[in-house]
Amino acid sequence: MALSALAAALSTFIVGFIWYNPKVFGNAWMKAEGLTEEQLKKGNMAKIFGLSFVFAFIMSFLIIPAVVIHQAGALGMIGGDPAKATASYTAFMAEYGNAFRTFKHGALHGTLLGVGLVFPIIAINGLYAHKSWKLIFITAGYWVVQLAIMGGIICGWSETGFHFS
């Protein structure tokens, strides 16, 4: 689980590098935010990237697995400790332990998380901060795509290997 969370957290940098590239949405994002390249260069990049990774790892380790891995519900029902589970839990996990554990399934649930939770949060914050819809869609769009990828990585990466279909 920790390796998939690490990979998912690292994916935020790859997607962000592409998404916020000046040839994609970077220039539009800077203009909508009212920022210049000079202002962005003044930021403490070690702090920004370091904390971004910490926050992405927290999402990847704590939040996303609960949404994209259905077996987490079964584990929660027994108190989180498989060693204390009854035979019925063991039998259930033997039969369904890898059900719906694919990249595609995780990407679907990650997308739903992005559209159903993250987009509304960004939109509400943007409305109160008087931000443009363009900025709201650029920012929320990044997170919808990113959560799809993170969900896919976390769900597709199981004990039996990585599953794409």
Beta strands, then each sheet from edge to edge (+ up, - down):
strand 1: 157-158
strand 2: 161-162
sheet 1: 1+ 2-
end
